[in-house]
Amino acid sequence: MVLRLICAILAGLLLAAASPLSLPEIPLPEPWGTLALGIPGWHAEAGFGQVAWLAFVALIPLLEAAKNSKSRLEAFGLGYLAGLAWLIPHWIWLISFGWLPVILLAAWFALPVGLVALAMKLIIDCRRPALVVWGIPAVWTGIEFLRSFGFWAFPWNLLGYTQAHQLPLIQVADLGGVYAIGFLIVLANTAGWAILSALGPLRYRLGHALAAGAVLLLVLAYGEWRLSEDYKSYTQPALNIALVQGGVDTFERWSDDRLQRSLDAYVPLSAEALDHWDVYQDREESGRFDLPGPRRMGEMLVVWPESALPRSMDPRRPERVPYEVQNLIDDHENSALLTGAIGRPTGGDESYNGCLLIGGGDDLRWPYSKVRLVPYGEVVPLREVARFLDYPWGDYDLSGGESLAPLRWRGHVLGLGVCFDNVFSFLARGQVKQGAGGLVLVTNNSWYQLASGIRQHCDMDILRAVEFRRPLARVSTTGWSHLISPSGRILTETAPYSSGLIEAVMWPGDTQSAYLRFGDLFALLCLLAGSLVVLGAAFAGPSEGIL
């Protein structure tokens, strides 16, 4: 029993280390001061570490524990323990709000890991190599897909995100989304464990393992081909974009002083970007200067993050726009400012977290309201019973938007997102299906005390870009901000916990990926196949055949 417990905990810790992970600092006696516990892949300057390849072996100890468990209930308990060992370190960045959210989230989302371990027990007991090697990945993928729905859906720790920086591997996301990558990771685990175990004749185990290896090689070959096609042709006008990272935290309650500090941080950086663009235009028009790389077109969109304007905004009340902002845009022809804002765009009493577009003259629009709200961050569930939060904007909850219509500005079509909208792929898909050639996310990461949470959030941008073959621009209050190509390459990125400015050219895409056309079909098929495998394993007897 002790060995089974060790295997379950080891599996969870390996899963945690496969994702960006912040580790504690341990005080030591002088003269050593403080020791930051590090792991291979530790980024000292950023404060997190990651060993992504561990995901390909992390589940092997859990498979062994499930195999040797004495009952189905014990297998579930071992899986639940593995889930706790994984998710408490994974979500340790939530200690910004205390340990309670960390423990509660881990306790809830460890349940699916327990269900997977139970399924492992049922399938392994059948002694059918095919069901182990191919069925368990389908079960894992189906359960990941199921827990992405409902009000409490929080598909943050999907296994595929661990490989966000392995570009050849993640290109398959344009076929099956992040779920396809998770399937491949579990497939590598089950194939490896099948060879090491005594589950049926070696020739059958080896045959299925070789077939799994062939699938992985085909996926990598597909990835290399897709990478070679990145930005090979341009069919839409380029967009000049300036991402302004003000480096201002957002913990204070709204006030005039708070607004002025924000303007002092964002307006000068925005003016710098617009002045640079004016110089480029003047030199190009006079024929005295050729811009390197792709030729810039005619407009510049300046983007500020969520919470950049600590003031309630209303597109029908232009006087609410600070004069520094309006003067900035009016002084630069063909420019506009897209900023995160909280306001009442519908004219009613409901407030929304969304985006405000400030153009020259009378061009003032509210193109997007955030669809998925953060529980206890923007809205309190059962608010009539538990009314205890006081937000920076006041004591009222926000309302969720309903429209996924993209922003249309000067011929450019952009899908917008706020905060953790990038966690839900269906939001980006809905906007791309309506013609969005690029994606823009505005977010507030200033409340993260540990960098692992920010990096985990940023890595999801990479998968959204690959899934829909669209460039994605992210601007954050304190970093990271970045521009990502349709193949998932980070083209440029700021430093965290600082101010920064990115001036770049975004080339919109129009590729109709399979994931865009068919959505989560792969995950649905895995859910169906996994259900059949588990039902069959529950009633079938052991087998020594090739299956």
CORPE-V77496 format. One record per pair of residues at least 4 apart in sequence whose C-alpha atoms are under 6 Angstrom apart, sorted by the first residue. I is the first residue (numbers start at 0). J is the second residue. Records with the same first field share a line. If there is no record, write none. Layout:
I->J / J
This chain:
3->64
5->9
6->60 / 61 / 64
7->61 / 77 / 81
8->81 / 84
10->57 / 58 / 60 / 61
11->81 / 82 / 84 / 85
12->84 / 85
13->57
14->54 / 57 / 85
15->85 / 89
16->49 / 50
17->49 / 50 / 51 / 53 / 54 / 161
18->49 / 161
19->48 / 49 / 451
20->47 / 48 / 451
21->47 / 451
24->34 / 35
25->33 / 34
26->33
27->31 / 32 / 33
37->41
40->48 / 49 / 50
41->47 / 48
42->46 / 47 / 48
46->450
47->451
51->161
53->57
55->184 / 187 / 188
56->188
58->188
59->188 / 192
65->74 / 120
66->120
68->73 / 74
71->117
74->116 / 117
75->113 / 116 / 117
78->112 / 113 / 116
79->109 / 110 / 112 / 113
82->86 / 109 / 112
83->87 / 105 / 109
86->90 / 105
87->91 / 105
90->101
92->449 / 452
93->101
94->98
95->448
100->104
102->106
105->109
119->123
121->536 / 537
122->536
125->540 / 541
126->198 / 541 / 542
127->542 / 546
128->204 / 546
129->133 / 546
130->134
131->135
132->189 / 190
134->529
136->182 / 185 / 186
137->525 / 529
138->529
140->182
141->522 / 525 / 526
147->152 / 154
148->152
158->181
159->177 / 180 / 181
163->458
167->219 / 222 / 223
168->219 / 222
170->222
172->176 / 177 / 466
173->465 / 466 / 512 / 514
174->513 / 514
175->179 / 514 / 521
176->466
186->190
189->193
190->208
192->196
193->204
194->204
199->543
201->205
202->206
203->545
237->505 / 506
238->504 / 505
239->299 / 504
240->299 / 300 / 301 / 502 / 503
241->301 / 501 / 502
242->302 / 474 / 500 / 501
243->303 / 500
244->475 / 476 / 498 / 499 / 500
245->264 / 265 / 476 / 498
246->476 / 477 / 497 / 498
248->445
252->391
253->309 / 391 / 392
258->309
262->266
270->274
280->284
282->287 / 288
283->288
298->333 / 334
299->334
300->334 / 335 / 336
301->336
302->336 / 337 / 338
303->338
304->338 / 339 / 441 / 442 / 474 / 475 / 476
305->339 / 441 / 442 / 443
306->339
308->340
311->341 / 342
312->342
313->342 / 343 / 344
314->363 / 364
322->326
326->330
328->359
329->359
335->357 / 358
336->356 / 357
337->355 / 356
338->354 / 355
339->353 / 354
340->353 / 354
341->351 / 352
342->350 / 351
343->350
350->397 / 398
351->397 / 398
352->368 / 369
353->367 / 368 / 369
354->365 / 367
355->364 / 365
356->363 / 364
357->363
358->362
366->406
368->400
369->399 / 400 / 417
370->399 / 400 / 401
372->377
373->377
374->378 / 379
375->379
377->396 / 397
378->396 / 397
382->386
389->393 / 394
390->394
403->430
404->430
405->413 / 414 / 430
406->412 / 413
407->411 / 412
412->435 / 436
413->435 / 436 / 437 / 438
414->430 / 435 / 438
415->438 / 439 / 440
416->420 / 440
417->440 / 441 / 442
418->442
430->435
431->435
436->507 / 508 / 509
437->469 / 470 / 471 / 507
438->471
439->471 / 472 / 473
440->473
441->473 / 474
442->475
443->475 / 476
445->477
461->487
462->466
464->468 / 469 / 470 / 471 / 485 / 487
465->485 / 486 / 487
467->512 / 515
468->485
469->485 / 508
470->483 / 484 / 485
471->482 / 483
472->481 / 482
473->480 / 481
474->480
475->480
477->495 / 496 / 497
478->495 / 496
479->493 / 495
480->492 / 493
481->491 / 492
482->490 / 491
483->487 / 488 / 489 / 490
484->488
493->499
513->517
514->518
525->529
531->535
532->536
535->539
